[in-house]
C-alpha cells in the first residue's frame, strides 16, 4: 500500500512539474510573439507586465527558456527577418524595411549595418560592396583559410585543398570584394593558427557571426564549452531551452563557418561517438586529443 501511495505521489509531483514547465514555456512563447509582432522592440518592463511577472524573474525565465535575453532575441529575430526580406526575389529595400518590422527608414538605417554586417543593398546583392580580406596558410590540421569582414573574423575554414577553401569563401559572398591579406593580416592568421595549435590560450579576436536566431543560440552555447570538455547534441539542445531540437542543433553545428573558435568539434553523440564534422572526423578527433592533453 505504501509503495502504491508513494508511486501515486511521485506521479502527481511529476505531473505538477510538467504542468508548471508547460505554463512557463507558454508565457515565454507569448512574449516571443509579442516581440515579433511589435514595430519597435518592447521594453523589458512591458514584456514582464504582459505576462504578469516582475522584470527580474521574467528576464531570468526568458533566458532559461530561449538561451537569449529578450533584447538579444529581438535583435536576432529582426536580423533574420531582414535577411529573409532582402533575399526575396525582386524585393526592394523599402519593402524589406517594413517587412522586417521597422516603422521608419531612419530606424532601419540606424540598425541595418549592425544586424547584417554590411549595408542592406550590399547584403541583398550577395555581399556586393563588402570588403573581405583573407589568407590561406598551413597548420598541423592541413590547409587553413582565415577571412575577416569589417566587423570581425567571418570564416575559419579547414581542408586539404587551399583552392577549394577559397572557392567556398567566394560562394558564401559571391559579390563581395574579396582581397588577399597583406603582411598585417598575415599576423592575424598566425594568431588563429596559434589558437588552433594550442586552444587553451583562448581566442580573443572579434567574430562576425551571422546565422538564424536559433543558430546563433547554438553557437553561443558552443563557445561556453571549455577546452578538454565534450557535450552531446542533446546537452546543447537543453542548454538553449529547446530539448527536442537535437537534430536542429546538429544542423547548426554543420552550418558553422568558423572552425575551432566556435567549437562544434566539442559536441559528440550521447554514446560518445564523434559523429560527423564539417572538416572531417579525423580533424575532430585530433582537436579533442590535443585539448585533453593540455
N, C-alpha and C positions, 0 to 999 in steps of 0.2 A: 504493500500500500504506500509506504513512504517513498519507494522508488518511483511509483506512478505519479505521486504528487510532485516529486522533485522534477520529473520529466515534464509534467504539465506546466510547472512554474517556469522552467527553463524555456519552454516553447513560448510562453506568454511574454517573457522578457525579450526573447529574440524578435517576436512579432512587434513588440512595442518599439524596440530599437530600429527595426526596419521601417516602421511607420514614421518614426522621427527623422530617419535619414531621407526618406522619400519627401517628407514635408520640407526639409531644408533644401533638397535639390530643386523642389518646385519653386521655392522662394528665389533661389539664385537664377533659375531659368526665367522667372518673371522679370527679374532685374535685367538680365541679358536682353530680353525682348524690348524692354524699355530703352536701354542704351541704343539698341539697333534701330529703334523707331524714332529716336529723338533727332531733331535737326542740329542741336548742339549738345555736346556731352553733358549729361546730368551731373550735378554735384553729388558728392558722397552723402551729404545730408539729405538731399532729395531722394536718392535711391533708398537710403535706410528708412526714411519716413514712408516711402511707398510700400515697403514690405513689413513695416511695423517693428523695426529693430533700432537699437542705438547705432550710431555710425561706427563705433569701435567694434561691436560684435558683428555687424554686417560686413565690415571690411575683412575681418578675420574669417568669417564663414565663406565669403565670396572667393577669397584667395585659396582657401582649403578645397573648395569645390572645383574651381576652374584652373588653379595654378597661376592665376594672374590677379593683380589688383583691378578694381573697377576701372581706374584710369588707363591701365595698360590694356585691358580688354577693349575699351573703347577705341584706343589708338590702333590696335591690331585689327579690329573689325573694320574700321574706316579705311585702313590701308588695303585690306583685302577687297573691299567694295570698290575702292578707287582703281585697283588693278583690273578687276573684272569689268568695270565700266570702260576703262581706257582700252581694254583688249577686245571689246565688242566690235564687230565689223561695221565700218563706216561711222562709228560714234564720234561725235565732236567733243572737244574738251568741255564746252558749255554743258552738253548733256551729261558728261561724266561728273561735273561739279555737283549737279543736283541729284544725279542718280546715286552718288556716294554719300548724300546727306548733308552737303554743305549748303547753307542758305544764302551765301553771298560769294561773289568772286574774290573779295578781299580775304575772307576767312580761308578759302581754298588755297590761294597762293601763299598765305602765311604758313600753311601746314604741308602743302603737297611735296615740297622738296625733302622735308624731314621724313615723310611717310614713304616716299619712293626711292630716295637716294639720288634723285635727279629731277629735272624739270618734267612736268607732266607730258608735254609734247615730245620730249626725248624718250620717255618711257613708252609712250604709245608707238613710237617709231622704232621699237626694238633696241633702245639704248642710243639712238642717234643723238650726237651732241655730248654724250657722256665720254669721259676720258678714263680709260682703264689701263694701268701700267702693269706689266707682267715680266716675269723672268722664269726661265727653266733651268734647273740645276740637277744635281745628283745628291742623293743621301743614301744611307745604308738600306733603305727600302726600295731603291730604284730611282726612276726619274721623279722630279717634283716640280710642279708649277705653282707659283705664288702670284696672285693678282690683287691689285688694290684700286678701289674706286676713290672718289673724292671723300667718301665717308670712312673708309677703312678696308681691311682685308675682306675681299668678296669671294675669294676662291683659294683653296689649297687642294690641289689635285695630285694624286699619286698614280704611277703606272710604269709600264715598261717602255712605251714608245713616246718620246717627247713631242713628236709631231701630232700624235693623237690627243695629247693633253691640250695643245694649242687649239686644235680643231674643236675640242669640247668647250673651251672658253669662248671661241668665236660663235659657236652655236647658241650659247647662253646669252650673248649680247651681239646679235648679228649686225647691228648697225652702229655700235659704239665705236669710238676711235680707240683702237687697241694698240698701245705703243710698247715697244721693248723698253725695259727699265734701264736707267743709267747707273753709274757707279754707286750713287747714294742708294738707289733701290736695291742693288746687289747686297748691300749691307743689311737691308731689311730681310731679304731672302735668307741670309746667313743666320739671322735671329730665329727665323722659322725653322730652319734645318736644325739649329742647336736645340730648339724645344723638342723637335721630333726625336732627336737622339737621346735627350735627357728630359722627359716630361716633368720631372719633379721640380725643375727650375721655374715652371709656371709660364703662362702666356700672357703678356702684358700689352699687346698691340690691339688697337680698336678694331672691331669687326663690323662689317656691313652685312647684316643678316637680313635676308628677305625671304619670307615664306608666308603661308597662311597663318591665321591666328593659332590654329592647332599645332602646326609645325613649329612655330616659334615657342609655344609652351613646351613641346617635347625637347627642342634644342636647349632651352633654358635649363630644363631639368637635367639634361646630359652634362651640362657644364658644372653642375653641382656634385657630380660623381668624382671622388678623389682618385688620383693615380693609384694603381695597385688594387683597385676595387672593381668588382663586376656586379651588375644587377641584371634582372631579367626584363624582358619587354613588359611583362605583367606588372613588375615593380614600378616601372616608369608610368604605365597607364594609371596605376593607383596614385602615384605621386602627383600627377596633374589633375586628379579628380575625375578621370574617365576610365574606370576599371574595366569596362567592357571593350575599350578601343585598342586592344592589343595589336591587332593587325594594322590599324592606322598608325600606331606608334612605329611598327616595323617599316611601314612605307615612309614615314617621316625620316627615319634613320637612313633609308636608302636614298632619299632625295637630298640629303645633306651634301653640300659642295665644299665644306670647309673641314677637311680631314684633320683629325687629332685635336685641333683647337676646340671643335665641337666633337667630343669624344664618343662617337657612336660605336667605336670598337669596344667600349666597356659594357656593351649590352649583349647578353647571351640568352639562350633559351633557359627555361626553368630547370631543365635537367643538366645544365652546364655546357651543352653543346654550343660551339661557336656560331653555328648557323651561317648566314651569308654576310658579306661585307662588300660594300661598293668597290673597294680597291683590292679585293682578294682575301680569302680566308687566311692564307699564309702570312700576309702582312698583319692581319688582325692578331694572329697567334703570336707573332714576333713582338708586336706592340705590347701585348699583355705580358709576355715573358719579361720584356725589358722593364716594364713598370713594376712588376712584382719583385724584381731583383734589386731595385734601388732602395 
